[in-house]
Amino acid sequence: MSRDLVIGVDCSTTASKAVVWDTGGKAIATGRRTYGLQHVRSGWVEQDASDWWSATSGAIAEAVKAAGAERIAAIAITHQRETFACLDESGRPLRPGITWMDIRATAEVEEHGSEEVHRITGKPPNPTPAWYKLLWLRKHEPETIRRTAHVVDVAGYLIRQLTGEWATSWACADPLGLVDLTRFDYDDALLDKAGLARGQVSRLLPPGAVAGRLRPAVAQELGLPAGIPVVAGAGDGQSAGLGCNVTRPGRAYLNIGTGTVSGVHADSYSHGMAYRTMGGPLPGTYILETFIGGGTQNVVWFVEQLSGIDAASLPKGETPEQVLEAMAAGIAEGSDRLMCLPYWTGAMTPYWDGHARGAFVGLSGLHGKGHMYRAILEAIALEERLLTTGVEKATGRVLDEIVLLGGGARSPLWCQIIANVLGRTVRLAREQESTALGAGIHAAAAAGLFAGIREAADGMTGVSRSFEPDPAAHERYSGIFEAYRSIYPGLKTTFRLMTETMP
């Protein structure tokens, strides 16, 4: 029997998924394991790095058991970006991993962030890249840095477990903020400032390259033959773009997950404040990316903390989100003059302000939970309009097509709001697990099932339902957008004063 299936692993913020794909991009089997986040204090978000492996191994084993092992040709990894772990010489975590959501390093951003760092890494100064958190560790936990033998991104950690190799791709490691994107190699000055040497970071490979072979003991645990190639993919944002076939200019993906990420393909390097530049999923290319530090996490927060809806009391199959969406659908554009600023974890593109926080503006006795829920959905859409127009202005290129994916894309109301706010047709990715599909595309190309990565993307991706903008709603949202874009500038000083004066 020929080996014509591949496994794409997506080790994300709250779960690891393993999907078995065929060469048409159809999911044959899926395994999934969840894990938690540790909110140590306001803005500090950590995770047990060993959970990445226990969840991933369980997810792979589950998927393999359902699909069968004899047709699996390769495994590829995508993962939550910027999250990292400090390991000892034996590969054990010295402390909890620090996640991309963690914004403790605002002082380090202000002290060490510069135009030169931006030019080298493609990342405007902000607390998301791991480099600033490594500087924080060097200052506040010097013993951790002294004992650290390896600093790994999530993919690098998993590749080590699967193959025994200390390797990752530059499209996985680049979001850490340690890589010179003009050379796709570590910048020695950045490493040195963090107290690290090259021997403490993973070997860099092109995205889609084979990082090693599955170790016999691990293969037995997973139910797979030993020696299957393990492929270093790209970070989850770039991988989602690959799973939407954003491999040429003019098309964008919009991934409404825990955070909201949008990206466009670029063949040459550039950097600017309107976007952050990432190594692309095709070797030698780039993704120009915008990022909102909010998305489905804002919705989950509202459901769990403020909605007062007990899921257990609902009819079978009904969720609190569906109840709230029905309420919100009956409310007009603008949520009866209630607006939301979705910066639960700070402002990313284009403001890059770690002091910023979320806000509801315009609350009155008229407003109820349906208004607040709709305002959250509208906030993400309005922020995306701000970011999309910013990228188009910076690059001089209008986006022809927007492909929507992620958990938020399961909400028809949210999809229609986005189409109305942007004034453009948005199409749903045919496969909503597009991030794992991107890893599957890397695996399929590495296994020789296609001539290359772009050819694999052409053969394994597609779109489904479309949402057309309502012209009248778009016109109303254009006026609302003018009000929305004034909120952050008006609160910027307030946010900073709150940080400085309130413990």
C-alpha positions as CSV (number, residue, x, y, z in Angstrom):
1,M,0.0,0.0,0.0
2,S,1.4,3.4,-0.9
3,R,2.1,6.1,1.6
4,D,-0.3,8.8,0.4
5,L,-1.5,10.4,3.7
6,V,0.2,13.0,5.9
7,I,-0.3,14.3,9.4
8,G,-0.5,18.0,10.2
9,V,0.0,18.9,13.9
10,D,-1.2,22.2,15.2
11,C,0.0,22.8,18.7
12,S,-2.0,25.9,19.5
13,T,-2.6,28.1,22.6
14,T,-5.1,25.8,24.3
15,A,-4.9,22.4,22.5
16,S,-2.9,20.2,20.2
17,K,-4.6,18.8,17.1
18,A,-3.3,16.1,14.8
19,V,-5.1,15.9,11.4
20,V,-4.5,13.1,8.8
21,W,-4.9,14.6,5.3
22,D,-5.2,13.1,1.9
23,T,-3.7,14.8,-1.2
24,G,-7.0,16.5,-1.9
25,G,-7.0,18.3,1.4
26,K,-9.6,16.1,2.9
27,A,-9.4,15.4,6.6
28,I,-9.3,11.6,7.1
29,A,-9.0,11.5,10.9
30,T,-8.4,13.9,13.8
31,G,-7.0,13.7,17.3
32,R,-7.2,16.5,19.9
33,R,-6.0,17.1,23.4
34,T,-6.4,20.2,25.4
35,Y,-4.3,21.9,28.1
36,G,-4.5,25.0,30.2
37,L,-3.0,28.4,30.6
38,Q,-1.7,29.8,33.9
39,H,-2.7,33.5,34.4
40,V,0.0,34.2,37.0
41,R,-0.9,37.8,37.4
42,S,-2.4,40.6,35.2
43,G,-0.6,40.3,31.8
44,W,1.5,37.3,32.8
45,V,0.4,34.1,31.0
46,E,2.4,30.9,31.2
47,Q,2.1,27.3,30.3
48,D,3.6,23.9,31.2
49,A,5.8,23.1,28.3
50,S,5.5,19.4,29.0
51,D,1.8,19.7,28.2
52,W,2.7,20.4,24.5
53,W,4.2,17.0,24.2
54,S,1.7,15.0,26.2
55,A,-1.2,16.6,24.2
56,T,0.6,16.3,20.9
57,S,1.5,12.6,21.4
58,G,-2.0,11.8,22.5
59,A,-3.5,13.6,19.6
60,I,-1.2,11.9,17.0
61,A,-1.9,8.5,18.5
62,E,-5.7,9.1,18.4
63,A,-5.6,10.2,14.8
64,V,-3.3,7.3,13.7
65,K,-5.6,4.8,15.4
66,A,-8.5,6.1,13.4
67,A,-6.8,6.4,10.1
68,G,-4.3,3.5,10.2
69,A,-0.5,3.9,10.1
70,E,0.4,2.1,6.9
71,R,-0.4,5.1,4.6
72,I,1.3,7.8,6.6
73,A,4.1,9.4,4.7
74,A,5.2,12.3,6.9
75,I,4.4,14.5,9.9
76,A,4.7,18.3,10.0
77,I,4.4,20.7,12.9
78,T,2.8,24.1,13.2
79,H,2.4,25.9,16.5
80,Q,1.5,28.9,18.6
81,R,4.2,31.5,17.9
82,E,6.4,33.6,20.2
83,T,5.7,31.1,23.0
84,F,9.0,29.6,24.3
85,A,10.5,27.4,27.0
86,C,13.9,27.4,28.7
87,L,15.2,23.8,29.1
88,D,18.1,22.3,31.0
89,E,20.7,20.0,29.4
90,S,18.4,17.0,29.4
91,G,15.6,18.9,27.8
92,R,13.5,19.4,30.9
93,P,11.7,22.8,31.4
94,L,13.4,25.0,34.0
95,R,10.2,27.0,34.5
96,P,6.8,27.3,32.9
97,G,6.9,28.4,29.2
98,I,6.0,32.0,28.6
99,T,3.3,32.5,26.0
100,W,2.7,34.9,23.2
101,M,-0.1,36.4,25.3
102,D,2.3,37.4,28.1
103,I,3.0,41.2,28.2
104,R,5.2,41.4,31.3
105,A,8.2,42.9,29.3
106,T,6.7,46.3,28.6
107,A,9.7,48.0,30.3
108,E,12.1,46.0,28.3
109,V,10.3,47.0,25.1
110,E,10.6,50.7,26.1
111,E,14.3,50.3,27.0
112,H,15.6,48.0,24.2
113,G,13.0,48.3,21.4
114,S,14.5,50.4,18.5
115,E,14.2,51.0,14.8
116,E,17.3,48.9,14.3
117,V,15.7,45.9,16.1
118,H,12.6,46.5,13.9
119,R,14.7,46.5,10.8
120,I,16.5,43.3,11.6
121,T,13.6,41.3,12.8
122,G,10.6,42.8,11.0
123,K,8.8,43.2,14.4
124,P,8.0,46.7,15.7
125,P,8.8,47.1,19.4
126,N,6.1,45.3,21.4
127,P,6.0,42.8,24.2
128,T,4.9,39.8,22.1
129,P,8.3,38.6,20.7
130,A,10.2,36.3,23.0
131,W,13.4,38.4,22.8
132,Y,11.9,41.0,25.2
133,K,10.8,38.4,27.6
134,L,14.2,36.8,27.6
135,L,15.6,40.2,28.5
136,W,13.1,40.2,31.3
137,L,14.3,36.8,32.5
138,R,17.9,37.9,32.3
139,K,17.1,40.8,34.6
140,H,14.5,39.2,37.0
141,E,15.4,35.5,36.8
142,P,19.2,35.5,36.1
143,E,19.5,32.0,37.5
144,T,17.1,30.7,34.9
145,I,19.1,32.1,32.0
146,R,22.3,30.8,33.7
147,R,21.0,27.3,33.8
148,T,19.4,27.3,30.4
149,A,20.9,24.9,27.9
150,H,18.3,25.3,25.2
151,V,15.7,28.0,24.4
152,V,13.0,26.5,22.1
153,D,9.9,27.5,20.3
154,V,7.0,25.1,20.5
155,A,7.9,23.4,17.2
156,G,11.5,23.0,18.3
157,Y,10.4,21.4,21.5
158,L,8.1,18.9,19.7
159,I,10.7,18.1,17.0
160,R,13.2,17.3,19.8
161,Q,10.7,14.9,21.4
162,L,9.8,13.3,18.0
163,T,13.3,13.0,16.5
164,G,15.9,13.8,19.1
165,E,17.1,16.7,17.0
166,W,17.5,20.3,18.2
167,A,16.0,21.8,15.0
168,T,13.2,24.1,13.9
169,S,12.4,26.2,10.8
170,W,13.2,29.9,10.5
171,A,9.4,30.4,9.9
172,C,8.8,28.8,13.3
173,A,11.6,30.5,15.2
174,D,11.4,33.9,13.5
175,P,8.5,35.1,15.7
176,L,10.7,34.8,18.7
177,G,12.4,38.0,17.5
178,L,15.9,36.6,17.3
179,V,16.2,36.1,13.5
180,D,17.6,38.5,10.9
181,L,14.9,38.2,8.2
182,T,17.2,39.4,5.4
183,R,19.4,36.4,6.0
184,F,17.0,33.9,7.7
185,D,19.6,33.4,10.4
186,Y,20.0,34.3,14.0
187,D,21.3,37.7,14.8
188,D,24.3,37.3,17.1
189,A,23.9,40.7,18.8
190,L,20.3,39.9,19.7
191,L,21.3,36.5,21.1
192,D,24.1,38.1,23.1
193,K,21.9,40.7,24.6
194,A,19.6,38.0,25.9
195,G,22.5,36.1,27.4
196,L,22.4,33.3,24.8
197,A,24.8,31.7,22.3
198,R,24.1,29.8,19.1
199,G,24.5,26.5,20.9
200,Q,21.5,27.3,23.0
201,V,19.0,27.7,20.2
202,S,17.7,25.3,17.6
203,R,19.3,24.8,14.2
204,L,17.3,26.7,11.6
205,L,15.9,25.0,8.5
206,P,13.8,26.3,5.6
207,P,10.1,25.9,6.2
208,G,9.0,22.5,4.8
209,A,12.3,20.9,5.4
210,V,12.8,17.5,7.0
211,A,14.1,18.1,10.6
212,G,14.7,14.4,11.4
213,R,13.2,11.0,11.5
214,L,10.7,9.5,14.0
215,R,12.6,7.8,16.9
216,P,11.7,4.1,17.4
217,A,10.5,4.4,21.0
218,V,8.3,7.4,20.1
219,A,7.0,5.6,17.0
220,Q,5.9,2.7,19.1
221,E,4.1,5.1,21.5
222,L,2.3,6.8,18.6
223,G,1.5,3.7,16.6
224,L,3.6,4.7,13.6
225,P,6.5,3.1,11.9
226,A,9.9,4.3,13.0
227,G,11.8,6.6,10.5
228,I,8.9,8.6,9.2
229,P,10.1,12.1,8.3
230,V,9.2,14.9,10.7
231,V,8.9,18.2,8.9
232,A,9.5,21.7,10.4
233,G,6.6,23.8,9.1
234,A,5.9,27.4,10.0
235,G,4.3,29.3,12.9
236,D,0.5,29.0,13.1
237,G,-0.2,32.3,11.4
238,Q,1.9,31.6,8.3
239,S,0.6,28.0,8.3
240,A,-3.0,29.2,8.3
241,G,-2.1,31.4,5.3
242,L,-0.6,28.4,3.5
243,G,-3.8,26.4,4.3
244,C,-5.8,29.2,2.6
245,N,-3.3,29.2,-0.3
246,V,-2.1,32.7,0.4
247,T,1.0,32.0,-1.7
248,R,0.7,34.9,-4.2
249,P,0.1,38.7,-3.8
250,G,-3.5,40.1,-3.7
251,R,-5.1,37.5,-1.4
252,A,-5.3,37.8,2.4
253,Y,-6.3,35.3,5.1
254,L,-8.2,36.5,8.2
255,N,-8.0,34.0,11.1
256,I,-10.3,34.7,14.0
257,G,-8.9,32.5,16.7
258,T,-7.9,33.3,20.3
259,G,-6.3,36.4,18.7
260,T,-7.1,37.7,15.2
261,V,-4.4,37.4,12.6
262,S,-4.5,38.6,9.0
263,G,-1.7,38.2,6.5
264,V,-0.7,38.8,2.8
265,H,2.1,37.2,0.8
266,A,5.2,39.1,-0.2
267,D,8.2,38.1,-2.3
268,S,10.6,40.7,-0.9
269,Y,11.5,41.9,2.6
270,S,10.0,45.2,4.0
271,H,9.2,46.4,7.4
272,G,6.8,49.0,8.7
273,M,4.6,50.0,11.7
274,A,1.3,49.0,9.9
275,Y,2.3,45.3,9.9
276,R,4.8,42.9,11.3
277,T,7.0,40.8,8.8
278,M,7.2,37.1,9.2
279,G,9.2,34.5,7.3
280,G,6.7,33.0,4.8
281,P,5.7,29.3,4.6
282,L,7.4,29.2,1.2
283,P,11.2,29.4,1.7
284,G,12.6,32.8,0.8
285,T,9.2,34.6,1.0
286,Y,7.5,36.7,3.6
287,I,4.1,37.3,5.2
288,L,3.1,40.8,6.1
289,E,0.8,40.3,9.0
290,T,-1.5,42.3,11.2
291,F,-2.5,41.1,14.7
292,I,-5.3,41.9,17.1
293,G,-4.6,40.6,20.6
294,G,-8.3,39.7,20.8
295,G,-10.7,37.5,19.0
296,T,-12.6,34.4,20.3
297,Q,-10.9,35.0,23.7
298,N,-12.9,38.2,24.1
299,V,-16.1,36.2,23.3
300,V,-15.2,33.4,25.7
301,W,-14.3,36.0,28.4
302,F,-17.7,37.6,28.1
303,V,-19.6,34.3,28.1
304,E,-17.8,33.0,31.2
305,Q,-17.5,36.2,33.2
306,L,-20.5,38.4,32.3
307,S,-23.2,36.7,30.4
308,G,-24.7,34.9,33.3
309,I,-25.8,32.0,31.0
310,D,-25.5,28.6,32.4
311,A,-24.6,26.2,29.6
312,A,-26.0,23.3,31.6
313,S,-29.5,24.8,31.7
314,L,-29.7,25.2,27.9
315,P,-31.5,22.7,25.6
316,K,-29.3,20.0,24.3
317,G,-27.0,21.2,21.6
318,E,-27.5,24.9,22.3
319,T,-24.6,27.0,23.5
320,P,-24.4,30.3,25.3
321,E,-22.8,31.8,22.2
322,Q,-25.8,30.9,20.1
323,V,-28.1,32.5,22.6
324,L,-26.1,35.7,22.6
325,E,-25.8,35.7,18.9
326,A,-29.6,35.5,18.5
327,M,-29.8,38.5,20.9
328,A,-27.1,40.4,19.0
329,A,-28.7,39.7,15.6
330,G,-31.7,41.7,16.5
331,I,-29.7,44.8,17.3
332,A,-28.8,47.4,14.6
333,E,-25.3,48.3,13.4
334,G,-23.5,50.2,16.1
335,S,-25.1,48.3,19.0
336,D,-27.3,51.3,19.9
337,R,-24.2,53.6,20.3
338,L,-22.1,51.1,22.3
339,M,-18.6,50.5,21.2
340,C,-15.9,48.2,22.3
341,L,-12.1,48.4,22.2
342,P,-10.8,44.8,21.9
343,Y,-7.4,45.2,23.4
344,W,-7.7,42.6,26.2
345,T,-3.9,41.9,25.9
346,G,-2.7,45.2,24.7
347,A,-2.7,46.9,21.3
348,M,-0.7,45.4,18.5
349,T,-0.6,46.7,14.9
350,P,-0.6,49.6,14.2
351,Y,-0.2,51.2,17.7
352,W,2.1,48.6,19.4
353,D,1.1,49.7,22.9
354,G,1.5,47.2,25.7
355,H,-0.2,49.5,28.2
356,A,-3.5,49.5,26.2
357,R,-6.5,47.5,27.5
358,G,-10.0,46.8,26.5
359,A,-12.9,49.2,27.0
360,F,-16.6,49.6,26.5
361,V,-17.5,53.1,25.5
362,G,-21.0,54.6,25.6
363,L,-22.6,52.3,28.1
364,S,-26.1,53.4,29.3
365,G,-29.1,51.8,31.0
366,L,-30.4,50.9,27.5
367,H,-27.7,48.3,27.0
368,G,-27.9,44.7,27.9
369,K,-25.8,41.6,27.3
370,G,-26.9,41.3,23.6
371,H,-25.5,44.9,23.0
372,M,-22.2,44.1,24.7
373,Y,-21.9,40.8,22.8
374,R,-22.5,42.5,19.4
375,A,-20.1,45.4,20.3
376,I,-17.4,42.8,20.8
377,L,-18.0,41.3,17.4
378,E,-18.1,44.7,15.8
379,A,-14.9,45.8,17.6
380,I,-12.9,43.0,15.9
381,A,-14.4,43.8,12.5
382,L,-13.7,47.6,12.9
383,E,-10.2,47.0,14.1
384,E,-9.6,44.7,11.1
385,R,-10.8,47.5,8.8
386,L,-8.2,49.8,10.4
387,L,-5.5,47.3,9.9
388,T,-6.5,46.2,6.3
389,T,-6.5,49.8,5.0
390,G,-3.2,50.4,6.8
391,V,-1.5,47.5,5.0
392,E,-3.0,48.5,1.7
393,K,-1.7,52.0,2.1
394,A,1.8,50.9,3.2
395,T,2.2,48.3,0.4
396,G,0.3,50.2,-2.4
397,R,-1.7,47.1,-3.2
398,V,-5.5,46.6,-2.8
399,L,-6.4,43.2,-1.5
400,D,-8.6,41.3,-4.0
401,E,-9.8,38.5,-1.8
402,I,-10.2,37.8,1.9
403,V,-10.4,34.2,3.1
404,L,-11.9,33.8,6.6
405,L,-11.1,30.9,9.0
406,G,-10.8,30.1,12.7
407,G,-13.3,29.6,15.4
408,G,-14.9,33.0,14.8
409,A,-15.7,32.0,11.2
410,R,-18.3,29.5,12.6
411,S,-20.5,32.5,13.5
412,P,-22.6,33.6,10.5
413,L,-23.4,36.9,12.2
414,W,-19.8,37.7,12.8
415,C,-18.9,36.8,9.2
416,Q,-21.6,39.1,7.9
417,I,-20.5,41.9,10.2
418,I,-17.0,41.6,8.9
419,A,-18.2,41.7,5.2
420,N,-20.3,44.8,6.0
421,V,-17.6,46.6,7.9
422,L,-14.9,45.9,5.3
423,G,-17.2,46.4,2.3
424,R,-15.8,43.4,0.6
425,T,-16.8,39.8,-0.1
426,V,-15.3,37.4,2.4
427,R,-15.1,33.7,1.7
428,L,-14.8,30.9,4.1
429,A,-11.9,28.6,3.8
430,R,-13.2,25.2,2.7
431,E,-11.3,23.6,5.5
432,Q,-11.6,25.5,8.8
433,E,-8.6,23.6,10.3
434,S,-6.5,25.5,7.8
435,T,-3.6,25.9,10.2
436,A,-3.2,22.1,10.5
437,L,-3.8,21.9,6.7
438,G,-0.9,24.2,6.2
439,A,1.3,21.7,8.1
440,G,-0.2,18.9,6.0
441,I,0.8,20.8,2.9
442,H,4.3,21.1,4.2
443,A,4.3,17.4,5.0
444,A,2.9,16.4,1.6
445,A,5.5,18.4,-0.3
446,A,8.3,17.1,1.8
447,A,7.1,13.5,1.2
448,G,7.2,14.1,-2.5
449,L,3.5,13.8,-3.0
450,F,3.6,17.2,-4.9
451,A,6.4,18.9,-6.9
452,G,6.6,21.6,-4.3
453,I,4.9,23.6,-1.5
454,R,3.0,25.9,-3.8
455,E,1.8,23.0,-5.9
456,A,0.6,21.2,-2.8
457,A,-1.3,24.3,-1.7
458,D,-3.0,24.5,-5.1
459,G,-4.0,20.9,-4.8
460,M,-5.1,20.7,-1.2
461,T,-7.0,24.0,-0.6
462,G,-10.3,25.7,-1.6
463,V,-13.1,28.0,-0.4
464,S,-16.8,27.5,0.4
465,R,-19.5,29.9,1.4
466,S,-19.3,33.6,0.6
467,F,-20.6,36.6,2.5
468,E,-21.5,39.7,0.4
469,P,-21.4,43.1,2.0
470,D,-24.7,45.0,2.3
471,P,-24.1,48.5,0.8
472,A,-26.4,50.3,3.3
473,A,-24.9,48.5,6.3
474,H,-21.4,49.3,4.9
475,E,-22.3,53.0,4.7
476,R,-23.5,53.0,8.3
477,Y,-20.4,51.3,9.4
478,S,-18.2,53.8,7.6
479,G,-19.6,56.5,10.0
480,I,-19.2,54.2,13.0
481,F,-15.6,53.5,11.9
482,E,-14.8,57.2,12.2
483,A,-15.9,57.2,15.8
484,Y,-14.2,53.9,16.5
485,R,-10.8,55.0,15.2
486,S,-10.9,58.0,17.7
487,I,-11.3,55.8,20.8
488,Y,-7.7,54.5,21.3
489,P,-6.0,57.9,20.7
490,G,-8.3,59.4,23.3
491,L,-7.5,56.8,25.9
492,K,-3.8,56.3,25.2
493,T,-2.7,58.6,28.0
494,T,-5.3,57.1,30.4
495,F,-3.9,53.6,29.8
496,R,-0.4,54.7,30.5
497,L,-1.4,56.5,33.7
498,M,-3.3,53.4,34.9
499,T,-0.1,51.4,34.5
500,E,2.0,53.9,36.3
501,T,-0.3,54.7,39.2
502,M,-2.4,51.6,39.8
503,P,-0.8,48.4,41.2
